[in-house]
Structures are given as C-alpha cells and as structure tokens.
Amino acid sequence: MAPREGSSIAPHGGVVDERLNVHGVKGLKVCDLSICPDNVGCNTFSTALLVGEKCAVLAAEDMGYSGDALKMEVPTYQAPGEFVNLARL
C-alpha cells in the first residue's frame, strides 16, 4: 500500500491506494497481506485479520453504508455443552 509513484518506504511504488483500490483498475480491491509495504513486525495472523476487517469497512463505505451499519462487535461464543450465566442451585 503506497502511492503509485513510490515513497520512502516503498521506493518502487505501491499496487493499492489507502482505500485498498488497485491503481489503474476500476472496482477492484486487494485484501491480503501483500498490501503491507514492509515486513510485518508482529503476529501475521492478527495483522491479516485487521486488514480483512478494514477492507470490509472500506467496501461497505463504498457501497453507501455508514453509522451503525458499520458497527463491528465480536460476538460472544459458547462451546457446545457449555453453560454460562446460570445461577448456582
């Protein structure tokens, strides 16, 4: 992710802009770790999740969604057979 003409971080130029649109191609977004201009210095799994979530928000904004429609919350998950919030008998 860098300007098409390049920057100090990516001297050879980027492929996508700040909204993950591919330079020179209309209507195409790239959403994977290839957009990172330098090596990822932390867990690549969490970085990939962050890139995916941001891409989902950007795509929704491009389709006209805003406000509460873009509110992202992590759902609570209970394993099968797990009981939660039960009063002790």
A tleap script that builds the chain and sets N, CA, C and O, in Angstrom:
source leaprc.protein.ff14SB
mol = sequence {
  NMET ALA PRO ARG GLU GLY SER SER ILE ALA
  PRO HIE GLY GLY VAL VAL ASP GLU ARG LEU
  ASN VAL HIE GLY VAL LYS GLY LEU LYS VAL
  CYS ASP LEU SER ILE CYS PRO ASP ASN VAL
  GLY CYS ASN THR PHE SER THR ALA LEU LEU
  VAL GLY GLU LYS CYS ALA VAL LEU ALA ALA
  GLU ASP MET GLY TYR SER GLY ASP ALA LEU
  LYS MET GLU VAL PRO THR TYR GLN ALA PRO
  GLY GLU PHE VAL ASN LEU ALA ARG CLEU
}
set mol.1.N position { 0.858 -1.155 0.000 }
set mol.1.CA position { 0.000 0.000 0.000 }
set mol.1.C position { 0.908 1.223 0.000 }
set mol.1.O position { 1.568 1.516 0.997 }
set mol.2.N position { 0.935 1.915 -1.095 }
set mol.2.CA position { 1.767 3.099 -1.239 }
set mol.2.C position { 1.317 3.850 -2.488 }
set mol.2.O position { 0.593 3.299 -3.317 }
set mol.3.N position { 1.738 5.093 -2.623 }
set mol.3.CA position { 1.417 5.811 -3.863 }
set mol.3.C position { 1.993 5.077 -5.075 }
set mol.3.O position { 3.005 4.383 -4.971 }
set mol.4.N position { 1.351 5.235 -6.194 }
set mol.4.CA position { 1.786 4.550 -7.411 }
set mol.4.C position { 3.231 4.899 -7.762 }
set mol.4.O position { 3.985 4.054 -8.245 }
set mol.5.N position { 3.610 6.163 -7.512 }
set mol.5.CA position { 4.968 6.601 -7.858 }
set mol.5.C position { 6.003 6.227 -6.816 }
set mol.5.O position { 7.196 6.429 -7.041 }
set mol.6.N position { 5.582 5.689 -5.686 }
set mol.6.CA position { 6.512 5.245 -4.660 }
set mol.6.C position { 6.628 6.227 -3.508 }
set mol.6.O position { 6.099 7.338 -3.554 }
set mol.7.N position { 7.331 5.791 -2.481 }
set mol.7.CA position { 7.563 6.612 -1.296 }
set mol.7.C position { 8.889 6.172 -0.675 }
set mol.7.O position { 9.586 5.314 -1.219 }
set mol.8.N position { 9.229 6.770 0.471 }
set mol.8.CA position { 10.480 6.384 1.124 }
set mol.8.C position { 10.431 4.948 1.643 }
set mol.8.O position { 11.464 4.283 1.724 }
set mol.9.N position { 9.246 4.470 1.994 }
set mol.9.CA position { 9.102 3.098 2.496 }
set mol.9.C position { 9.052 2.101 1.344 }
set mol.9.O position { 9.669 1.037 1.405 }
set mol.10.N position { 8.317 2.452 0.297 }
set mol.10.CA position { 8.185 1.574 -0.867 }
set mol.10.C position { 8.700 2.313 -2.101 }
set mol.10.O position { 7.902 2.884 -2.843 }
set mol.11.N position { 10.018 2.319 -2.339 }
set mol.11.CA position { 10.587 3.126 -3.416 }
set mol.11.C position { 10.153 2.720 -4.821 }
set mol.11.O position { 10.227 3.535 -5.740 }
set mol.12.N position { 9.705 1.490 -5.009 }
set mol.12.CA position { 9.315 1.026 -6.335 }
set mol.12.C position { 7.841 1.267 -6.628 }
set mol.12.O position { 7.360 0.915 -7.705 }
set mol.13.N position { 7.131 1.852 -5.700 }
set mol.13.CA position { 5.722 2.145 -5.919 }
set mol.13.C position { 4.816 1.086 -5.355 }
set mol.13.O position { 5.195 -0.077 -5.218 }
set mol.14.N position { 3.611 1.504 -5.030 }
set mol.14.CA position { 2.633 0.589 -4.465 }
set mol.14.C position { 1.664 0.079 -5.507 }
set mol.14.O position { 1.612 0.598 -6.622 }
set mol.15.N position { 0.903 -0.928 -5.151 }
set mol.15.CA position { -0.094 -1.511 -6.042 }
set mol.15.C position { -1.491 -1.032 -5.683 }
set mol.15.O position { -2.357 -0.927 -6.551 }
set mol.16.N position { -1.717 -0.737 -4.381 }
set mol.16.CA position { -3.032 -0.273 -3.937 }
set mol.16.C position { -2.893 1.071 -3.232 }
set mol.16.O position { -1.829 1.410 -2.714 }
set mol.17.N position { -4.000 1.836 -3.221 }
set mol.17.CA position { -4.008 3.127 -2.531 }
set mol.17.C position { -4.492 2.948 -1.096 }
set mol.17.O position { -4.629 1.820 -0.624 }
set mol.18.N position { -4.751 4.056 -0.400 }
set mol.18.CA position { -5.130 3.993 1.018 }
set mol.18.C position { -6.508 3.379 1.257 }
set mol.18.O position { -6.826 3.021 2.391 }
set mol.19.N position { -7.338 3.247 0.210 }
set mol.19.CA position { -8.637 2.589 0.345 }
set mol.19.C position { -8.617 1.191 -0.283 }
set mol.19.O position { -9.671 0.625 -0.576 }
set mol.20.N position { -7.423 0.639 -0.488 }
set mol.20.CA position { -7.180 -0.714 -0.997 }
set mol.20.C position { -7.639 -0.925 -2.435 }
set mol.20.O position { -7.811 -2.065 -2.867 }
set mol.21.N position { -7.843 0.173 -3.191 }
set mol.21.CA position { -8.169 0.078 -4.610 }
set mol.21.C position { -6.879 -0.133 -5.396 }
set mol.21.O position { -5.873 0.526 -5.131 }
set mol.22.N position { -6.907 -1.050 -6.363 }
set mol.22.CA position { -5.736 -1.310 -7.190 }
set mol.22.C position { -5.548 -0.132 -8.138 }
set mol.22.O position { -6.492 0.288 -8.808 }
set mol.23.N position { -4.323 0.403 -8.194 }
set mol.23.CA position { -4.027 1.523 -9.083 }
set mol.23.C position { -4.306 1.129 -10.538 }
set mol.23.O position { -3.828 0.096 -11.007 }
set mol.24.N position { -5.075 1.952 -11.244 }
set mol.24.CA position { -5.320 1.731 -12.662 }
set mol.24.C position { -6.411 0.735 -12.991 }
set mol.24.O position { -6.670 0.491 -14.170 }
set mol.25.N position { -7.067 0.144 -11.992 }
set mol.25.CA position { -8.142 -0.827 -12.228 }
set mol.25.C position { -9.372 -0.349 -11.470 }
set mol.25.O position { -9.321 -0.186 -10.251 }
set mol.26.N position { -10.461 -0.126 -12.164 }
set mol.26.CA position { -11.673 0.386 -11.536 }
set mol.26.C position { -12.465 -0.765 -10.895 }
set mol.26.O position { -12.710 -1.792 -11.528 }
set mol.27.N position { -12.858 -0.571 -9.627 }
set mol.27.CA position { -13.729 -1.533 -8.956 }
set mol.27.C position { -13.038 -2.763 -8.389 }
set mol.27.O position { -13.710 -3.745 -8.072 }
set mol.28.N position { -11.712 -2.741 -8.250 }
set mol.28.CA position { -11.002 -3.902 -7.717 }
set mol.28.C position { -10.239 -3.508 -6.463 }
set mol.28.O position { -9.431 -2.579 -6.482 }
set mol.29.N position { -10.500 -4.220 -5.372 }
set mol.29.CA position { -9.779 -4.022 -4.124 }
set mol.29.C position { -8.958 -5.279 -3.843 }
set mol.29.O position { -9.350 -6.383 -4.220 }
set mol.30.N position { -7.823 -5.102 -3.182 }
set mol.30.CA position { -7.000 -6.235 -2.771 }
set mol.30.C position { -6.989 -6.260 -1.253 }
set mol.30.O position { -6.731 -5.248 -0.601 }
set mol.31.N position { -7.270 -7.416 -0.710 }
set mol.31.CA position { -7.383 -7.539 0.741 }
set mol.31.C position { -6.600 -8.764 1.205 }
set mol.31.O position { -7.179 -9.825 1.444 }
set mol.32.N position { -5.291 -8.614 1.329 }
set mol.32.CA position { -4.447 -9.669 1.881 }
set mol.32.C position { -3.151 -9.033 2.369 }
set mol.32.O position { -2.998 -7.813 2.291 }
set mol.33.N position { -2.239 -9.817 2.857 }
set mol.33.CA position { -1.011 -9.262 3.422 }
set mol.33.C position { -0.032 -8.755 2.374 }
set mol.33.O position { 1.019 -8.222 2.730 }
set mol.34.N position { -0.344 -8.906 1.096 }
set mol.34.CA position { 0.549 -8.371 0.068 }
set mol.34.C position { 0.502 -6.848 0.021 }
set mol.34.O position { 1.352 -6.231 -0.620 }
set mol.35.N position { -0.475 -6.228 0.689 }
set mol.35.CA position { -0.562 -4.769 0.677 }
set mol.35.C position { 0.427 -4.117 1.625 }
set mol.35.O position { 0.659 -2.912 1.528 }
set mol.36.N position { 1.014 -4.873 2.532 }
set mol.36.CA position { 1.957 -4.299 3.504 }
set mol.36.C position { 3.227 -3.850 2.784 }
set mol.36.O position { 3.829 -4.639 2.056 }
set mol.37.N position { 3.648 -2.582 2.975 }
set mol.37.CA position { 4.819 -2.086 2.264 }
set mol.37.C position { 6.147 -2.599 2.817 }
set mol.37.O position { 7.178 -2.470 2.158 }
set mol.38.N position { 6.135 -3.170 4.001 }
set mol.38.CA position { 7.367 -3.651 4.624 }
set mol.38.C position { 7.030 -4.935 5.376 }
set mol.38.O position { 5.859 -5.301 5.482 }
set mol.39.N position { 8.031 -5.611 5.892 }
set mol.39.CA position { 7.784 -6.826 6.675 }
set mol.39.C position { 6.909 -6.515 7.874 }
set mol.39.O position { 7.056 -5.468 8.504 }
set mol.40.N position { 6.011 -7.413 8.185 }
set mol.40.CA position { 5.144 -7.259 9.343 }
set mol.40.C position { 5.962 -7.623 10.579 }
set mol.40.O position { 6.564 -8.695 10.637 }
set mol.41.N position { 5.982 -6.728 11.567 }
set mol.41.CA position { 6.812 -6.939 12.750 }
set mol.41.C position { 6.070 -7.552 13.915 }
set mol.41.O position { 6.541 -7.475 15.049 }
set mol.42.N position { 4.928 -8.156 13.669 }
set mol.42.CA position { 4.173 -8.803 14.750 }
set mol.42.C position { 3.497 -10.041 14.185 }
set mol.42.O position { 3.828 -10.491 13.088 }
set mol.43.N position { 2.567 -10.580 14.922 }
set mol.43.CA position { 1.852 -11.785 14.520 }
set mol.43.C position { 1.139 -11.547 13.183 }
set mol.43.O position { 0.292 -10.659 13.091 }
set mol.44.N position { 1.466 -12.316 12.160 }
set mol.44.CA position { 0.858 -12.099 10.845 }
set mol.44.C position { -0.620 -12.473 10.822 }
set mol.44.O position { -1.377 -11.920 10.024 }
set mol.45.N position { -1.043 -13.391 11.670 }
set mol.45.CA position { -2.454 -13.762 11.716 }
set mol.45.C position { -3.302 -12.579 12.164 }
set mol.45.O position { -4.315 -12.269 11.536 }
set mol.46.N position { -2.896 -11.916 13.243 }
set mol.46.CA position { -3.675 -10.771 13.718 }
set mol.46.C position { -3.617 -9.621 12.720 }
set mol.46.O position { -4.590 -8.881 12.573 }
set mol.47.N position { -2.494 -9.463 12.035 }
set mol.47.CA position { -2.389 -8.425 11.008 }
set mol.47.C position { -3.330 -8.721 9.845 }
set mol.47.O position { -3.972 -7.811 9.321 }
set mol.48.N position { -3.415 -9.979 9.440 }
set mol.48.CA position { -4.322 -10.360 8.356 }
set mol.48.C position { -5.774 -10.115 8.752 }
set mol.48.O position { -6.572 -9.667 7.929 }
set mol.49.N position { -6.126 -10.403 10.004 }
set mol.49.CA position { -7.492 -10.131 10.466 }
set mol.49.C position { -7.792 -8.641 10.429 }
set mol.49.O position { -8.878 -8.236 10.012 }
set mol.50.N position { -6.845 -7.828 10.859 }
set mol.50.CA position { -7.031 -6.387 10.845 }
set mol.50.C position { -7.218 -5.869 9.422 }
set mol.50.O position { -8.102 -5.050 9.173 }
set mol.51.N position { -6.396 -6.338 8.491 }
set mol.51.CA position { -6.518 -5.925 7.095 }
set mol.51.C position { -7.881 -6.341 6.538 }
set mol.51.O position { -8.529 -5.562 5.839 }
set mol.52.N position { -8.314 -7.554 6.841 }
set mol.52.CA position { -9.621 -8.026 6.370 }
set mol.52.C position { -10.774 -7.221 6.922 }
set mol.52.O position { -11.705 -6.888 6.190 }
set mol.53.N position { -10.726 -6.899 8.218 }
set mol.53.CA position { -11.792 -6.101 8.826 }
set mol.53.C position { -11.831 -4.701 8.224 }
set mol.53.O position { -12.908 -4.175 7.943 }
set mol.54.N position { -10.661 -4.097 8.025 }
set mol.54.CA position { -10.611 -2.758 7.438 }
set mol.54.C position { -11.116 -2.780 6.008 }
set mol.54.O position { -11.817 -1.857 5.594 }
set mol.55.N position { -10.781 -3.799 5.249 }
set mol.55.CA position { -11.257 -3.917 3.875 }
set mol.55.C position { -12.780 -4.054 3.834 }
set mol.55.O position { -13.433 -3.488 2.957 }
set mol.56.N position { -13.341 -4.804 4.779 }
set mol.56.CA position { -14.792 -4.958 4.839 }
set mol.56.C position { -15.467 -3.617 5.100 }
set mol.56.O position { -16.493 -3.313 4.492 }
set mol.57.N position { -14.905 -2.815 5.993 }
set mol.57.CA position { -15.459 -1.493 6.284 }
set mol.57.C position { -15.337 -0.582 5.065 }
set mol.57.O position { -16.287 0.118 4.715 }
set mol.58.N position { -14.177 -0.590 4.419 }
set mol.58.CA position { -13.984 0.254 3.243 }
set mol.58.C position { -14.930 -0.136 2.107 }
set mol.58.O position { -15.485 0.736 1.437 }
set mol.59.N position { -15.114 -1.422 1.889 }
set mol.59.CA position { -16.032 -1.876 0.843 }
set mol.59.C position { -17.467 -1.476 1.175 }
set mol.59.O position { -18.214 -1.061 0.289 }
set mol.60.N position { -17.856 -1.596 2.446 }
set mol.60.CA position { -19.210 -1.203 2.850 }
set mol.60.C position { -19.408 0.300 2.678 }
set mol.60.O position { -20.472 0.733 2.236 }
set mol.61.N position { -18.401 1.099 3.020 }
set mol.61.CA position { -18.499 2.547 2.818 }
set mol.61.C position { -18.632 2.882 1.342 }
set mol.61.O position { -19.399 3.773 0.980 }
set mol.62.N position { -17.906 2.189 0.493 }
set mol.62.CA position { -18.002 2.421 -0.953 }
set mol.62.C position { -19.385 2.072 -1.487 }
set mol.62.O position { -19.818 2.623 -2.500 }
set mol.63.N position { -20.083 1.155 -0.808 }
set mol.63.CA position { -21.444 0.789 -1.217 }
set mol.63.C position { -22.503 1.681 -0.577 }
set mol.63.O position { -23.694 1.514 -0.841 }
set mol.64.N position { -22.080 2.630 0.266 }
set mol.64.CA position { -23.021 3.584 0.836 }
set mol.64.C position { -23.427 3.331 2.265 }
set mol.64.O position { -24.264 4.067 2.789 }
set mol.65.N position { -22.888 2.340 2.917 }
set mol.65.CA position { -23.219 2.076 4.310 }
set mol.65.C position { -22.441 3.022 5.221 }
set mol.65.O position { -21.316 3.414 4.915 }
set mol.66.N position { -23.059 3.380 6.345 }
set mol.66.CA position { -22.377 4.242 7.312 }
set mol.66.C position { -23.039 4.081 8.673 }
set mol.66.O position { -24.059 3.404 8.798 }
set mol.67.N position { -22.461 4.699 9.681 }
set mol.67.CA position { -23.042 4.715 11.021 }
set mol.67.C position { -23.126 3.351 11.667 }
set mol.67.O position { -22.166 2.581 11.638 }
set mol.68.N position { -24.300 3.044 12.264 }
set mol.68.CA position { -24.491 1.787 12.990 }
set mol.68.C position { -24.371 0.559 12.096 }
set mol.68.O position { -24.075 -0.532 12.583 }
set mol.69.N position { -24.596 0.723 10.795 }
set mol.69.CA position { -24.473 -0.419 9.884 }
set mol.69.C position { -23.039 -0.941 9.842 }
set mol.69.O position { -22.808 -2.100 9.497 }
set mol.70.N position { -22.078 -0.088 10.191 }
set mol.70.CA position { -20.669 -0.493 10.154 }
set mol.70.C position { -20.127 -0.832 11.529 }
set mol.70.O position { -18.934 -1.101 11.671 }
set mol.71.N position { -20.973 -0.826 12.536 }
set mol.71.CA position { -20.511 -1.124 13.889 }
set mol.71.C position { -20.153 -2.608 13.969 }
set mol.71.O position { -20.994 -3.481 13.754 }
set mol.72.N position { -18.897 -2.865 14.282 }
set mol.72.CA position { -18.431 -4.245 14.335 }
set mol.72.C position { -18.185 -4.632 15.777 }
set mol.72.O position { -17.445 -3.953 16.488 }
set mol.73.N position { -18.796 -5.712 16.212 }
set mol.73.CA position { -18.604 -6.220 17.565 }
set mol.73.C position { -18.251 -7.697 17.487 }
set mol.73.O position { -18.732 -8.421 16.615 }
set mol.74.N position { -17.426 -8.120 18.388 }
set mol.74.CA position { -17.069 -9.528 18.461 }
set mol.74.C position { -18.197 -10.255 19.195 }
set mol.74.O position { -18.493 -9.923 20.343 }
set mol.75.N position { -18.827 -11.234 18.556 }
set mol.75.CA position { -19.908 -11.951 19.240 }
set mol.75.C position { -19.368 -12.827 20.359 }
set mol.75.O position { -18.231 -13.295 20.302 }
set mol.76.N position { -20.183 -13.042 21.364 }
set mol.76.CA position { -19.782 -13.969 22.418 }
set mol.76.C position { -19.996 -15.384 21.902 }
set mol.76.O position { -20.944 -15.652 21.165 }
set mol.77.N position { -19.125 -16.261 22.289 }
set mol.77.CA position { -19.187 -17.632 21.797 }
set mol.77.C position { -19.178 -18.586 22.973 }
set mol.77.O position { -18.368 -18.457 23.891 }
set mol.78.N position { -20.074 -19.530 22.936 }
set mol.78.CA position { -20.078 -20.598 23.926 }
set mol.78.C position { -19.855 -21.914 23.193 }
set mol.78.O position { -20.472 -22.188 22.163 }
set mol.79.N position { -18.976 -22.703 23.741 }
set mol.79.CA position { -18.721 -24.017 23.173 }
set mol.79.C position { -19.943 -24.903 23.372 }
set mol.79.O position { -20.689 -24.716 24.334 }
set mol.80.N position { -20.160 -25.860 22.484 }
set mol.80.CA position { -21.288 -26.771 22.657 }
set mol.80.C position { -21.243 -27.444 24.025 }
set mol.80.O position { -20.206 -27.972 24.426 }
set mol.81.N position { -22.353 -27.426 24.732 }
set mol.81.CA position { -22.453 -28.041 26.046 }
set mol.81.C position { -21.984 -27.144 27.161 }
set mol.81.O position { -22.037 -27.554 28.320 }
set mol.82.N position { -21.525 -25.937 26.876 }
set mol.82.CA position { -21.067 -25.013 27.895 }
set mol.82.C position { -22.257 -24.216 28.433 }
set mol.82.O position { -23.078 -23.718 27.663 }
set mol.83.N position { -22.342 -24.101 29.727 }
set mol.83.CA position { -23.425 -23.344 30.350 }
set mol.83.C position { -22.846 -22.082 30.960 }
set mol.83.O position { -21.866 -22.133 31.703 }
set mol.84.N position { -23.453 -20.958 30.644 }
set mol.84.CA position { -22.982 -19.672 31.184 }
set mol.84.C position { -24.150 -18.938 31.804 }
set mol.84.O position { -25.308 -19.144 31.441 }
set mol.85.N position { -23.818 -18.079 32.746 }
set mol.85.CA position { -24.798 -17.223 33.427 }
set mol.85.C position { -25.937 -18.012 34.088 }
set mol.85.O position { -27.078 -17.551 34.099 }
set mol.86.N position { -25.643 -19.172 34.626 }
set mol.86.CA position { -26.649 -19.945 35.344 }
set mol.86.C position { -26.456 -19.733 36.851 }
set mol.86.O position { -25.335 -19.780 37.357 }
set mol.87.N position { -27.545 -19.505 37.542 }
set mol.87.CA position { -27.463 -19.338 38.990 }
set mol.87.C position { -27.130 -20.707 39.615 }
set mol.87.O position { -27.555 -21.758 39.136 }
set mol.88.N position { -26.376 -20.644 40.673 }
set mol.88.CA position { -25.995 -21.885 41.353 }
set mol.88.C position { -27.197 -22.438 42.093 }
set mol.88.O position { -27.865 -21.707 42.825 }
set mol.89.N position { -27.475 -23.690 41.918 }
set mol.89.CA position { -28.651 -24.300 42.562 }
set mol.89.C position { -28.377 -24.745 43.968 }
set mol.89.O position { -29.268 -25.274 44.633 }
savepdb mol mol.pdb
quit
